[in-house]
Amino acid sequence: MIRINENYLNLQASYLFSTIAKRVSEFQGCHPDTEILRLGIGDATRALPKACIEAFHAAIDEMAADATFRGYGPEQGYAFLRESIAENDFQTCGVDIAADEIFISDGAKCDTGNFQEILSTDISVAIPDPVYPVYVDTNVMAGRTGDFEGGRYRNIVYLECTEDNGFIPDLPKKPVDLIYLCFPNNPTGATITHDQLAPWVDFARENRALILFDAAYEAFIRDDSLPHSIYEIPGAREVAVEFRSFSKTAGFTGTRCAFTVVPKECMAFDSHGNRQSLHALWNRRHSTKFNGVSYPVQRAAAAIYTDAGKQQVREIIAGYMKNADRIRREMDDLGFSCVGGVNSPYIWINVKQDSWKFFDTLLTQTGVVCTPGGGFGVCGDQYVRLSAFNSFENVEKAMKQIKNIR
C-alpha cells in the first residue's frame, strides 16, 4: 500500500499565516462593514519599480518573436543577473562573491526550506526562538526534530531571543551541526553587529557546522556600521550559505525572484569524514528539481541594478521605513516596550499578555491585523509583530485605531 511521510503528522496545526487569514476572514464575514487594516503578514504593497516594469515589457516583447524567443534558461540563473548581483550586492562592498556562486530562485522561503534536503537527516539543528516558521517546519518534515512536547520539538536546540539578550541569541552550549540565523530578524526586527556575528562564524568553523543565514531584509538597514552580509565576517565563506530576496525590497512577492549564495569553499562532510562541496551538491539539487525563474522576471530583477532601478528601490524602501518610524513612534507613545522598526520593516511589541488573545482583541476592537508572536515560538508568547508593509495612509488609520483599544 502507498504510505505517507509520517513526519508530516508531527507538524503543528496549520501554517501561521494561514491561521491568521482564516481568523480575519471569519471576522470579516460577521462584520462586513469593518475596515480591515493589515499590518500582519509582510507582503509588499508598493508597485514594481518603473525600471523593472520597462525591462519586463521589453523581455516579453522578446518572447513574442521567434528570433529573440527564450526557452529553457539555465537553472542557476542567467549570467546577466548573477553578474549584476555579484558586482552590486557584494563586490562593490568589498565582499568576495563570484557570479557563479549565486543561484537564482523563486524565493528565499523556498531556498531556506529546500537547502536542508541536501543535508543528513540525523544532524543536530539549532534554531532561534522566536523564528520564521519555515526553518522549523521543513526540519520537522525531514524527521530531524523529534516529538512535540510543551510547545517545542524535543531534538531541536532552541536559541532563545529575549529582551535580556537584545534578541540576539547566545551561542549553543554544546556543538551543533546546522544553525539558522536571520538578520535583520524576522519577526523581531533586531539587527546584529559585526562583533556579535563573528563568534557565530568562529563557532561554526571550530565545530565543522553550517550556518544558513537569511538576509532577506538587509536592504532595510539604515545604520552603515551594521553588516549586510555574513560574508563581511572573515572565514564565513567556509561555513555559511546566505539567502536574499527581491520580494520586499522591490515588490517581487507576486513575480517571485530571489537568490542563494553558496561559496565554493563551503563544505560539509560525508559519513567517512570526507569533505564534500555544498556548492556542487546544491547545484545538483537545483538543476534536478528547479527549471529556473522565467526570463522576463530575471530581466526585471536585473533592472534593479540600473541607476534608475537603484533610486526607485531606495524610494520604495524609504516609504516602508517611514511607516515603520510611525508605528514605532506610536508604540513608544503608548508605553509599549518594542524593538525593530529602525533597520527593519518589522516592529516587535511586548503586549504582556497571550499574543493570540491580543490578536483577537486588536482585530475585533479596531480592525487592525497583527501577527501573534506565539506563532513564532515559545519566546514570542507575550509579543506581537506589526509590519510596515502598507500605505502610509493605512498605517495612520491603524495607529489612530490602536489608541482606542481597551
SENU-404556 format. One record per residue (C-alpha): residue in three letters; x negated, y, z negated. Coordinates in nm, 4 decimals. Layout:
+---------+----------+----------+----------+
! residuo !       c1 !       c2 !       c3 !
+---------+----------+----------+----------+
!     Ala !        X !        Y !        Z !
...
+---------+----------+----------+----------+
REM end
This chain:
+---------+----------+----------+----------+
! residuo !       c1 !       c2 !       c3 !
+---------+----------+----------+----------+
!     Met !   0.0000 !   0.0000 !   0.0000 !
!     Ile !  -0.1084 !   0.3574 !   0.0585 !
!     Arg !  -0.2365 !   0.5209 !  -0.2601 !
!     Ile !  -0.2957 !   0.8784 !  -0.3641 !
!     Asn !  -0.5960 !   1.0530 !  -0.5135 !
!     Glu !  -0.4721 !   1.0387 !  -0.8728 !
!     Asn !  -0.6965 !   1.3266 !  -0.9759 !
!     Tyr !  -0.4260 !   1.5497 !  -0.8271 !
!     Leu !  -0.1924 !   1.4321 !  -1.1000 !
!     Asn !  -0.4275 !   1.5916 !  -1.3518 !
!     Leu !  -0.3647 !   1.9391 !  -1.2101 !
!     Gln !  -0.1673 !   2.1598 !  -1.4473 !
!     Ala !   0.1698 !   2.2947 !  -1.3297 !
!     Ser !   0.1666 !   2.4923 !  -1.0048 !
!     Tyr !  -0.0907 !   2.7358 !  -0.8744 !
!     Leu !  -0.0862 !   3.0505 !  -1.0910 !
!     Phe !   0.0251 !   3.2922 !  -0.8208 !
!     Ser !   0.2981 !   3.0559 !  -0.7006 !
!     Thr !   0.4414 !   3.0572 !  -1.0531 !
!     Ile !   0.4334 !   3.4370 !  -1.0618 !
!     Ala !   0.6032 !   3.4613 !  -0.7221 !
!     Lys !   0.8783 !   3.2244 !  -0.8372 !
!     Arg !   0.9475 !   3.4249 !  -1.1540 !
!     Val !   0.9568 !   3.7520 !  -0.9622 !
!     Ser !   1.1895 !   3.6029 !  -0.7004 !
!     Glu !   1.4280 !   3.4764 !  -0.9682 !
!     Phe !   1.4309 !   3.8194 !  -1.1347 !
!     Gln !   1.4964 !   3.9923 !  -0.8031 !
!     Gly !   1.7848 !   3.7565 !  -0.7342 !
!     Cys !   1.9517 !   3.8605 !  -1.0601 !
!     His !   1.8560 !   4.2297 !  -1.0365 !
!     Pro !   1.8596 !   4.3201 !  -0.6649 !
!     Asp !   1.8673 !   4.6949 !  -0.7336 !
!     Thr !   1.5448 !   4.6969 !  -0.9404 !
!     Glu !   1.2405 !   4.8222 !  -0.7505 !
!     Ile !   0.9553 !   4.5726 !  -0.7880 !
!     Leu !   0.6113 !   4.7316 !  -0.8245 !
!     Arg !   0.3491 !   4.4646 !  -0.7589 !
!     Leu !   0.0218 !   4.5112 !  -0.9450 !
!     Gly !  -0.0344 !   4.1396 !  -0.9891 !
!     Ile !  -0.1846 !   3.9452 !  -0.7009 !
!     Gly !  -0.4890 !   4.1009 !  -0.5359 !
!     Asp !  -0.3504 !   4.1247 !  -0.1827 !
!     Ala !  -0.4669 !   4.4148 !   0.0322 !
!     Thr !  -0.2030 !   4.6734 !   0.1235 !
!     Arg !  -0.4025 !   4.9114 !   0.3462 !
!     Ala !  -0.4058 !   4.8512 !   0.7222 !
!     Leu !  -0.7120 !   4.7213 !   0.9026 !
!     Pro !  -0.9701 !   4.9913 !   0.9805 !
!     Lys !  -0.9258 !   5.1597 !   1.3192 !
!     Ala !  -1.2651 !   5.0330 !   1.4347 !
!     Cys !  -1.1577 !   4.6763 !   1.3634 !
!     Ile !  -0.8266 !   4.7180 !   1.5473 !
!     Glu !  -1.0047 !   4.8561 !   1.8540 !
!     Ala !  -1.2506 !   4.5663 !   1.8518 !
!     Phe !  -0.9626 !   4.3233 !   1.8007 !
!     His !  -0.7764 !   4.4584 !   2.1045 !
!     Ala !  -1.0885 !   4.4532 !   2.3211 !
!     Ala !  -1.1591 !   4.0919 !   2.2259 !
!     Ile !  -0.8012 !   3.9895 !   2.3006 !
!     Asp !  -0.8353 !   4.1538 !   2.6436 !
!     Glu !  -1.1451 !   3.9398 !   2.6988 !
!     Met !  -0.9387 !   3.6318 !   2.6185 !
!     Ala !  -0.6908 !   3.7331 !   2.8914 !
!     Ala !  -0.9372 !   3.6910 !   3.1799 !
!     Asp !  -1.0998 !   3.3682 !   3.2964 !
!     Ala !  -1.4372 !   3.5355 !   3.3354 !
!     Thr !  -1.4529 !   3.6501 !   2.9707 !
!     Phe !  -1.2339 !   3.3870 !   2.8033 !
!     Arg !  -1.3843 !   3.2130 !   2.4976 !
!     Gly !  -1.3023 !   2.8574 !   2.3977 !
!     Tyr !  -1.4531 !   2.6812 !   2.1009 !
!     Gly !  -1.7103 !   2.9008 !   1.9330 !
!     Pro !  -1.9999 !   2.7978 !   1.7109 !
!     Glu !  -1.8644 !   2.6548 !   1.3855 !
!     Gln !  -2.1187 !   2.8575 !   1.1869 !
!     Gly !  -2.0014 !   3.1831 !   1.3461 !
!     Tyr !  -2.1052 !   3.3950 !   1.6419 !
!     Ala !  -2.4584 !   3.5343 !   1.6321 !
!     Phe !  -2.3371 !   3.8933 !   1.6733 !
!     Leu !  -2.1503 !   3.8757 !   1.3396 !
!     Arg !  -2.4086 !   3.6730 !   1.1473 !
!     Glu !  -2.6859 !   3.9092 !   1.2558 !
!     Ser !  -2.4829 !   4.2169 !   1.1584 !
!     Ile !  -2.4127 !   4.0707 !   0.8135 !
!     Ala !  -2.7758 !   3.9735 !   0.7543 !
!     Glu !  -2.9013 !   4.3179 !   0.8508 !
!     Asn !  -2.6407 !   4.5400 !   0.6858 !
!     Asp !  -2.5457 !   4.3470 !   0.3720 !
!     Phe !  -2.8863 !   4.2099 !   0.2832 !
!     Gln !  -3.1966 !   4.3120 !   0.4798 !
!     Thr !  -3.1388 !   4.6889 !   0.4616 !
!     Cys !  -3.1063 !   4.6441 !   0.0837 !
!     Gly !  -3.4390 !   4.4617 !   0.0630 !
!     Val !  -3.2807 !   4.1166 !   0.0241 !
!     Asp !  -3.4353 !   3.8346 !   0.2266 !
!     Ile !  -3.1443 !   3.6621 !   0.4027 !
!     Ala !  -3.1640 !   3.5423 !   0.7645 !
!     Ala !  -2.8713 !   3.5293 !   1.0061 !
!     Asp !  -2.8866 !   3.1501 !   1.0338 !
!     Glu !  -2.8386 !   3.1221 !   0.6553 !
!     Ile !  -2.4918 !   3.2794 !   0.6896 !
!     Phe !  -2.1826 !   3.0701 !   0.7630 !
!     Ile !  -1.8660 !   3.2492 !   0.8787 !
!     Ser !  -1.5420 !   3.1102 !   0.7351 !
!     Asp !  -1.1744 !   3.1877 !   0.6850 !
!     Gly !  -1.2049 !   3.2871 !   0.3189 !
!     Ala !  -1.4194 !   3.2898 !   0.0065 !
!     Lys !  -1.1424 !   3.0997 !  -0.1742 !
!     Cys !  -1.1720 !   2.8207 !   0.0816 !
!     Asp !  -1.5509 !   2.8069 !   0.0656 !
!     Thr !  -1.5797 !   2.8133 !  -0.3137 !
!     Gly !  -1.3345 !   2.5260 !  -0.3189 !
!     Asn !  -1.4911 !   2.3352 !  -0.0329 !
!     Phe !  -1.8543 !   2.3645 !  -0.1341 !
!     Gln !  -1.8188 !   2.1226 !  -0.4241 !
!     Glu !  -1.7315 !   1.8488 !  -0.1712 !
!     Ile !  -2.0977 !   1.8041 !  -0.0816 !
!     Leu !  -2.1940 !   1.7517 !  -0.4470 !
!     Ser !  -2.1778 !   1.4324 !  -0.6521 !
!     Thr !  -1.8537 !   1.3672 !  -0.8395 !
!     Asp !  -2.0378 !   1.2842 !  -1.1649 !
!     Ile !  -2.2224 !   1.6128 !  -1.2155 !
!     Ser !  -2.1609 !   1.8377 !  -1.5166 !
!     Val !  -1.9847 !   2.1648 !  -1.4400 !
!     Ala !  -1.9909 !   2.4962 !  -1.6298 !
!     Ile !  -1.7070 !   2.7371 !  -1.5566 !
!     Pro !  -1.6274 !   3.0737 !  -1.7198 !
!     Asp !  -1.3068 !   3.1238 !  -1.9172 !
!     Pro !  -1.1093 !   3.3233 !  -1.8073 !
!     Val !  -1.1697 !   3.2309 !  -1.4451 !
!     Tyr !  -1.0269 !   3.2353 !  -1.0946 !
!     Pro !  -0.8215 !   2.9102 !  -1.0904 !
!     Val !  -0.9718 !   2.7653 !  -0.7706 !
!     Tyr !  -1.3042 !   2.6859 !  -0.9383 !
!     Val !  -1.1336 !   2.4643 !  -1.1943 !
!     Asp !  -0.8636 !   2.3105 !  -0.9775 !
!     Thr !  -1.0941 !   2.1929 !  -0.6997 !
!     Asn !  -1.3137 !   2.0161 !  -0.9542 !
!     Val !  -1.0016 !   1.8548 !  -1.1007 !
!     Met !  -0.9184 !   1.7281 !  -0.7525 !
!     Ala !  -1.2683 !   1.5831 !  -0.7244 !
!     Gly !  -1.2350 !   1.3985 !  -1.0563 !
!     Arg !  -1.5116 !   1.5771 !  -1.2491 !
!     Thr !  -1.3069 !   1.7324 !  -1.5274 !
!     Gly !  -1.1592 !   1.4528 !  -1.7370 !
!     Asp !  -0.8254 !   1.4754 !  -1.9142 !
!     Phe !  -0.6474 !   1.7988 !  -2.0009 !
!     Glu !  -0.6357 !   1.8483 !  -2.3779 !
!     Gly !  -0.5459 !   2.1573 !  -2.5805 !
!     Gly !  -0.5438 !   2.3866 !  -2.2805 !
!     Arg !  -0.8780 !   2.2694 !  -2.1405 !
!     Tyr !  -1.0325 !   1.9840 !  -1.9461 !
!     Arg !  -1.2468 !   1.7573 !  -2.1577 !
!     Asn !  -1.5506 !   1.7343 !  -1.9278 !
!     Ile !  -1.5851 !   2.0992 !  -1.8280 !
!     Val !  -1.8390 !   2.3140 !  -2.0084 !
!     Tyr !  -1.6441 !   2.6343 !  -2.0705 !
!     Leu !  -1.8368 !   2.9620 !  -2.0720 !
!     Glu !  -1.6261 !   3.1890 !  -2.2899 !
!     Cys !  -1.5949 !   3.5518 !  -2.1814 !
!     Thr !  -1.4637 !   3.7713 !  -2.4610 !
!     Glu !  -1.4743 !   4.1286 !  -2.5835 !
!     Asp !  -1.7525 !   4.0245 !  -2.8213 !
!     Asn !  -1.9892 !   3.9381 !  -2.5350 !
!     Gly !  -1.8623 !   4.2088 !  -2.2999 !
!     Phe !  -1.7010 !   3.9401 !  -2.0836 !
!     Ile !  -2.0480 !   3.8225 !  -1.9771 !
!     Pro !  -2.0789 !   3.4535 !  -2.0752 !
!     Asp !  -2.3694 !   3.3187 !  -2.2741 !
!     Leu !  -2.5956 !   3.0577 !  -2.1210 !
!     Pro !  -2.4837 !   2.6968 !  -2.1770 !
!     Lys !  -2.6247 !   2.5426 !  -2.4934 !
!     Lys !  -2.7200 !   2.2292 !  -2.3001 !
!     Pro !  -2.8288 !   2.1584 !  -1.9416 !
!     Val !  -2.5556 !   2.1520 !  -1.6767 !
!     Asp !  -2.5709 !   2.0783 !  -1.3056 !
!     Leu !  -2.3279 !   2.3255 !  -1.1468 !
!     Ile !  -2.2482 !   2.6796 !  -1.2632 !
!     Tyr !  -1.9771 !   2.9131 !  -1.1333 !
!     Leu !  -2.0303 !   3.2880 !  -1.1703 !
!     Cys !  -1.8216 !   3.5734 !  -1.0293 !
!     Phe !  -1.9282 !   3.9413 !  -1.0407 !
!     Pro !  -1.7657 !   4.1866 !  -1.0228 !
!     Asn !  -1.5461 !   3.9443 !  -1.2064 !
!     Asn !  -1.2036 !   3.8207 !  -1.1155 !
!     Pro !  -0.9985 !   3.8504 !  -1.3358 !
!     Thr !  -1.1738 !   4.0706 !  -1.5944 !
!     Gly !  -1.3330 !   4.3296 !  -1.3680 !
!     Ala !  -1.6550 !   4.3012 !  -1.5705 !
!     Thr !  -1.9893 !   4.3547 !  -1.3985 !
!     Ile !  -2.3350 !   4.2165 !  -1.4664 !
!     Thr !  -2.6753 !   4.3883 !  -1.4681 !
!     His !  -2.9992 !   4.2588 !  -1.3177 !
!     Asp !  -3.1307 !   4.1856 !  -1.6673 !
!     Gln !  -2.8169 !   3.9886 !  -1.7555 !
!     Leu !  -2.8161 !   3.7919 !  -1.4301 !
!     Ala !  -3.1846 !   3.6982 !  -1.4263 !
!     Pro !  -3.1605 !   3.4478 !  -1.7181 !
!     Trp !  -2.8966 !   3.2540 !  -1.5237 !
!     Val !  -3.1351 !   3.2136 !  -1.2313 !
!     Asp !  -3.4134 !   3.1107 !  -1.4706 !
!     Phe !  -3.1802 !   2.8603 !  -1.6401 !
!     Ala !  -3.0820 !   2.7076 !  -1.3050 !
!     Arg !  -3.4440 !   2.6762 !  -1.1965 !
!     Glu !  -3.5502 !   2.5179 !  -1.5261 !
!     Asn !  -3.2640 !   2.2647 !  -1.5197 !
!     Arg !  -3.2533 !   2.1990 !  -1.1437 !
!     Ala !  -2.8973 !   2.3308 !  -1.1434 !
!     Leu !  -2.6990 !   2.5151 !  -0.8752 !
!     Ile !  -2.5170 !   2.8481 !  -0.9129 !
!     Leu !  -2.2116 !   2.9172 !  -0.6984 !
!     Phe !  -2.1993 !   3.2980 !  -0.7062 !
!     Asp !  -1.8724 !   3.4609 !  -0.5976 !
!     Ala !  -1.9466 !   3.8187 !  -0.4878 !
!     Ala !  -1.6167 !   3.8822 !  -0.3082 !
!     Tyr !  -1.5772 !   4.2202 !  -0.4835 !
!     Glu !  -1.9327 !   4.3531 !  -0.4533 !
!     Ala !  -1.8242 !   4.6363 !  -0.2212 !
!     Phe !  -1.6294 !   4.7933 !  -0.5100 !
!     Ile !  -1.9442 !   4.8509 !  -0.7160 !
!     Arg !  -1.9992 !   5.2255 !  -0.7645 !
!     Asp !  -2.2919 !   5.2029 !  -1.0070 !
!     Asp !  -2.6093 !   5.1887 !  -0.7977 !
!     Ser !  -2.8002 !   5.0179 !  -1.0781 !
!     Leu !  -2.5862 !   4.7009 !  -1.0566 !
!     Pro !  -2.6752 !   4.4064 !  -0.8311 !
!     His !  -2.4563 !   4.3444 !  -0.5280 !
!     Ser !  -2.6118 !   4.0051 !  -0.4610 !
!     Ile !  -2.7609 !   3.7314 !  -0.6758 !
!     Tyr !  -3.0492 !   3.7249 !  -0.4269 !
!     Glu !  -3.1718 !   4.0518 !  -0.5753 !
!     Ile !  -3.2978 !   3.8299 !  -0.8586 !
!     Pro !  -3.6374 !   3.6636 !  -0.7944 !
!     Gly !  -3.6049 !   3.2880 !  -0.7456 !
!     Ala !  -3.2317 !   3.2941 !  -0.6672 !
!     Arg !  -3.2838 !   3.1671 !  -0.3127 !
!     Glu !  -3.3872 !   2.8333 !  -0.4641 !
!     Val !  -3.0793 !   2.7833 !  -0.6821 !
!     Ala !  -2.7848 !   2.9929 !  -0.5636 !
!     Val !  -2.5165 !   2.9963 !  -0.2968 !
!     Glu !  -2.3282 !   3.3251 !  -0.2508 !
!     Phe !  -1.9729 !   3.3816 !  -0.1263 !
!     Arg !  -1.8391 !   3.7063 !   0.0183 !
!     Ser !  -1.5194 !   3.8157 !   0.1908 !
!     Phe !  -1.3757 !   4.0852 !   0.4162 !
!     Ser !  -1.0290 !   4.0319 !   0.2681 !
!     Lys !  -1.0137 !   4.3071 !   0.0064 !
!     Thr !  -1.2794 !   4.5419 !   0.1451 !
!     Ala !  -1.1410 !   4.5714 !   0.4989 !
!     Gly !  -0.7903 !   4.4256 !   0.4722 !
!     Phe !  -0.8624 !   4.0847 !   0.6268 !
!     Thr !  -0.6285 !   3.8957 !   0.3927 !
!     Gly !  -0.3963 !   3.8316 !   0.6873 !
!     Thr !  -0.6604 !   3.7828 !   0.9573 !
!     Arg !  -0.8990 !   3.5688 !   0.7476 !
!     Cys !  -1.2728 !   3.6187 !   0.7641 !
!     Ala !  -1.5462 !   3.5675 !   0.5067 !
!     Phe !  -1.8919 !   3.4189 !   0.4806 !
!     Thr !  -2.1121 !   3.1988 !   0.2661 !
!     Val !  -2.4874 !   3.2326 !   0.2281 !
!     Val !  -2.6888 !   2.9126 !   0.1837 !
!     Pro !  -3.0653 !   2.9818 !   0.1786 !
!     Lys !  -3.2902 !   2.7183 !   0.3312 !
!     Glu !  -3.4896 !   2.6883 !   0.0070 !
!     Cys !  -3.1752 !   2.5919 !  -0.1867 !
!     Met !  -3.1959 !   2.2246 !  -0.2778 !
!     Ala !  -3.0008 !   1.9543 !  -0.4558 !
!     Phe !  -3.1144 !   1.6015 !  -0.5367 !
!     Asp !  -3.0110 !   1.2502 !  -0.4423 !
!     Ser !  -2.9848 !   0.9571 !  -0.6845 !
!     His !  -3.3578 !   0.8915 !  -0.6473 !
!     Gly !  -3.4516 !   1.2481 !  -0.7379 !
!     Asn !  -3.5460 !   1.3415 !  -0.3823 !
!     Arg !  -3.4813 !   1.6994 !  -0.2703 !
!     Gln !  -3.2030 !   1.7461 !  -0.0158 !
!     Ser !  -3.1303 !   2.0658 !   0.1741 !
!     Leu !  -2.7961 !   2.2184 !   0.0799 !
!     His !  -2.8208 !   2.4329 !   0.3923 !
!     Ala !  -2.8318 !   2.1190 !   0.6069 !
!     Leu !  -2.5549 !   1.9466 !   0.4125 !
!     Trp !  -2.3239 !   2.2486 !   0.4259 !
!     Asn !  -2.3950 !   2.2885 !   0.7962 !
!     Arg !  -2.2960 !   1.9232 !   0.8466 !
!     Arg !  -1.9774 !   1.9616 !   0.6418 !
!     His !  -1.8899 !   2.2927 !   0.8080 !
!     Ser !  -1.9408 !   2.1519 !   1.1587 !
!     Thr !  -1.7364 !   1.8413 !   1.0826 !
!     Lys !  -1.4363 !   1.9986 !   0.9103 !
!     Phe !  -1.4156 !   2.3522 !   1.0490 !
!     Asn !  -1.3725 !   2.4785 !   1.4060 !
!     Gly !  -1.4713 !   2.8339 !   1.3277 !
!     Val !  -1.2989 !   3.1694 !   1.2867 !
!     Ser !  -1.1385 !   3.2940 !   1.6081 !
!     Tyr !  -1.3432 !   3.5121 !   1.8427 !
!     Pro !  -1.1162 !   3.8206 !   1.8189 !
!     Val !  -1.1286 !   3.8091 !   1.4367 !
!     Gln !  -1.5070 !   3.7857 !   1.4377 !
!     Arg !  -1.5304 !   4.0805 !   1.6772 !
!     Ala !  -1.3032 !   4.2762 !   1.4446 !
!     Ala !  -1.5215 !   4.1822 !   1.1464 !
!     Ala !  -1.8386 !   4.2883 !   1.3286 !
!     Ala !  -1.6830 !   4.6325 !   1.3835 !
!     Ile !  -1.7001 !   4.6847 !   1.0069 !
!     Tyr !  -2.0746 !   4.7338 !   1.0510 !
!     Thr !  -2.0483 !   5.0130 !   1.3081 !
!     Asp !  -2.0891 !   5.3690 !   1.1824 !
!     Ala !  -1.7162 !   5.4313 !   1.2199 !
!     Gly !  -1.6297 !   5.0991 !   1.0579 !
!     Lys !  -1.8510 !   5.1640 !   0.7565 !
!     Gln !  -1.6914 !   5.5025 !   0.6994 !
!     Gln !  -1.3378 !   5.3659 !   0.7336 !
!     Val !  -1.4076 !   5.0821 !   0.4911 !
!     Arg !  -1.5530 !   5.3281 !   0.2405 !
!     Glu !  -1.2303 !   5.5278 !   0.2625 !
!     Ile !  -1.0170 !   5.2176 !   0.2037 !
!     Ile !  -1.2215 !   5.1164 !  -0.0993 !
!     Ala !  -1.2125 !   5.4729 !  -0.2333 !
!     Gly !  -0.8323 !   5.4626 !  -0.2113 !
!     Tyr !  -0.8113 !   5.1415 !  -0.4111 !
!     Met !  -1.0575 !   5.2708 !  -0.6674 !
!     Lys !  -0.8509 !   5.5895 !  -0.7046 !
!     Asn !  -0.5686 !   5.3544 !  -0.8039 !
!     Ala !  -0.7994 !   5.1725 !  -1.0441 !
!     Asp !  -0.9014 !   5.5013 !  -1.2059 !
!     Arg !  -0.5355 !   5.5950 !  -1.2506 !
!     Ile !  -0.4467 !   5.2587 !  -1.4073 !
!     Arg !  -0.7491 !   5.2608 !  -1.6353 !
!     Arg !  -0.6752 !   5.6174 !  -1.7498 !
!     Glu !  -0.3138 !   5.5318 !  -1.8303 !
!     Met !  -0.4120 !   5.2188 !  -2.0252 !
!     Asp !  -0.6618 !   5.4234 !  -2.2257 !
!     Asp !  -0.3971 !   5.6886 !  -2.2979 !
!     Leu !  -0.1523 !   5.4220 !  -2.4144 !
!     Gly !  -0.4110 !   5.2857 !  -2.6568 !
!     Phe !  -0.4811 !   4.9545 !  -2.4834 !
!     Ser !  -0.8289 !   4.8054 !  -2.5016 !
!     Cys !  -0.9349 !   4.7237 !  -2.1475 !
!     Val !  -1.2290 !   4.6514 !  -1.9198 !
!     Gly !  -1.2762 !   4.6748 !  -1.5433 !
!     Gly !  -1.1440 !   4.9344 !  -1.3016 !
!     Val !  -1.4815 !   5.1088 !  -1.2851 !
!     Asn !  -1.6780 !   4.8891 !  -1.0444 !
!     Ser !  -1.3915 !   4.6540 !  -0.9697 !
!     Pro !  -1.0302 !   4.6790 !  -0.8466 !
!     Tyr !  -0.9049 !   4.4826 !  -1.1490 !
!     Ile !  -0.8233 !   4.6093 !  -1.4985 !
!     Trp !  -0.8202 !   4.3513 !  -1.7789 !
!     Ile !  -0.5971 !   4.4644 !  -2.0649 !
!     Asn !  -0.5719 !   4.3331 !  -2.4199 !
!     Val !  -0.1974 !   4.3297 !  -2.4930 !
!     Lys !  -0.2377 !   4.1480 !  -2.8287 !
!     Gln !   0.0426 !   3.9029 !  -2.7562 !
!     Asp !   0.1136 !   3.5995 !  -2.5417 !
!     Ser !   0.0357 !   3.7062 !  -2.1863 !
!     Trp !   0.3335 !   3.5300 !  -2.0262 !
!     Lys !   0.5666 !   3.6917 !  -2.2791 !
!     Phe !   0.4208 !   4.0324 !  -2.1916 !
!     Phe !   0.4563 !   3.9498 !  -1.8205 !
!     Asp !   0.8274 !   3.8823 !  -1.8688 !
!     Thr !   0.8766 !   4.1954 !  -2.0803 !
!     Leu !   0.6972 !   4.4145 !  -1.8285 !
!     Leu !   0.8926 !   4.2698 !  -1.5365 !
!     Thr !   1.2356 !   4.2861 !  -1.6965 !
!     Gln !   1.1969 !   4.6321 !  -1.8540 !
!     Thr !   1.0004 !   4.8120 !  -1.5824 !
!     Gly !   0.9942 !   4.6025 !  -1.2628 !
!     Val !   0.6142 !   4.6040 !  -1.2745 !
!     Val !   0.4384 !   4.2769 !  -1.1914 !
!     Cys !   0.1100 !   4.1962 !  -1.3652 !
!     Thr !  -0.0897 !   3.8723 !  -1.3800 !
!     Pro !  -0.0779 !   3.6890 !  -1.7156 !
!     Gly !  -0.4287 !   3.6256 !  -1.8445 !
!     Gly !  -0.3254 !   3.2876 !  -1.9803 !
!     Gly !  -0.3154 !   3.1655 !  -1.6211 !
!     Phe !  -0.6911 !   3.2186 !  -1.6022 !
!     Gly !  -0.7796 !   3.0183 !  -1.9148 !
!     Val !  -0.7526 !   2.9968 !  -2.2921 !
!     Cys !  -0.9615 !   3.3110 !  -2.3425 !
!     Gly !  -0.7097 !   3.5076 !  -2.1365 !
!     Asp !  -0.4094 !   3.4284 !  -2.3547 !
!     Gln !  -0.3861 !   3.7796 !  -2.5023 !
!     Tyr !  -0.4620 !   3.9672 !  -2.1797 !
!     Val !  -0.3023 !   4.0675 !  -1.8519 !
!     Arg !  -0.4629 !   4.1764 !  -1.5261 !
!     Leu !  -0.3457 !   4.4769 !  -1.3280 !
!     Ser !  -0.4551 !   4.5098 !  -0.9673 !
!     Ala !  -0.5375 !   4.8310 !  -0.7828 !
!     Phe !  -0.4222 !   4.6855 !  -0.4508 !
!     Asn !  -0.1204 !   4.9010 !  -0.3753 !
!     Ser !  -0.0392 !   5.2547 !  -0.2648 !
!     Phe !  -0.1205 !   5.5411 !  -0.4997 !
!     Glu !   0.2481 !   5.6353 !  -0.4969 !
!     Asn !   0.3477 !   5.2913 !  -0.6247 !
!     Val !   0.0724 !   5.2966 !  -0.8853 !
!     Glu !   0.2035 !   5.6327 !  -1.0107 !
!     Lys !   0.5544 !   5.4899 !  -1.0332 !
!     Ala !   0.4285 !   5.1837 !  -1.2171 !
!     Met !   0.2317 !   5.3890 !  -1.4695 !
!     Lys !   0.5378 !   5.6042 !  -1.5435 !
!     Gln !   0.7483 !   5.2920 !  -1.5880 !
!     Ile !   0.4973 !   5.1233 !  -1.8185 !
!     Lys !   0.5276 !   5.4173 !  -2.0585 !
!     Asn !   0.8871 !   5.3079 !  -2.1190 !
!     Ile !   0.8032 !   4.9549 !  -2.2288 !
!     Arg !   0.9298 !   4.8674 !  -2.5767 !
+---------+----------+----------+----------+
REM end
